[in-house]
């Protein structure tokens, strides 16, 4: 398996990790992040609750992290679709 194929395979797994959804009453389907992302967000929450970092900083860090994940997920989706058509 070439390095390129291995990279695309990893990207496909990343896309699959972000497509898990749960039905939540009143909200509909909600995307569930992978367990490592949930742990990251919980860690930010704990640091904020213990006042190690202030809540505006925690909000900015979390928003930046979410935006970066969405961008990478979009790239993975584009590569996955290109592979399906090839």
N, C-alpha and C positions, 0 to 999 in steps of 0.2 A: 504494500500500500504506500503510495507516494505521500510526501508531506502535504501536498495540496489537497489530496483526497482526505487525508486525516483531518486537516483543518476544516474542510467543508462538512465532514461528518460531525465534528464538534459543534459547528455552527448550527447544524440541524438539531442536535440535542439541546442546544441553548434555546432555540425556537420552541421546541416541544416543551421545555420546562416553563416557558412563559405562557403557554396556551391552556394550562389547567384552570378551570373555572368552577365556581361554586354558586349555586342558586341561593340568594339571600332574600328573605321576605322583604318586600317594599323597595328593594334595590334592584332586583333581577339578578343577572349573571355578573359575578365579580371575578376578575382575574386574581389568582393566588400566586404570589411570588414563590420561588424555590425556598427551601428551608434555610439556606445560608443567608438569603436576603432578609428573611423574617428575623433571624438572629441579629443581623446588623441593625435593623430598625428597632428591635427590642433593646439593644445595647445603647443606641442613641437615646431612647426613652428613659432608660435607667440613669444614664449620665445626666439627663435633664431633670429627672425627679430628685436626684441627689444634689442638684445644683452645682455639678461640676462644670457644666456648660449652661449658658442661659438659653431660654426657649427660643428667642429669635434666631440665634445661631444654629440651634438644632433644626429649626424649620428650614433655614437656608441649606444646610447640609443635606437634609432629607430630600428637599425639592431638587437639588442638583443631582443627587444620586438617582432619583426617579427619572429625571430627564435623560441622564446618560444611559440608563437601562432601556428606556423607550427607544432611543436612537440606535443602540446596538441591536435591539430586538428587531427594529425595522430593517436594518442591514441584513440580519440573518434571514428574515422573511424574504427579502429580495433575492438573496443567493439561493435559498431553498426553491423558490419559484423558478428561477433560471435553471436549476438542476432538473426540476421536473419536466420542463419543456425540452431539455437537451436529449 
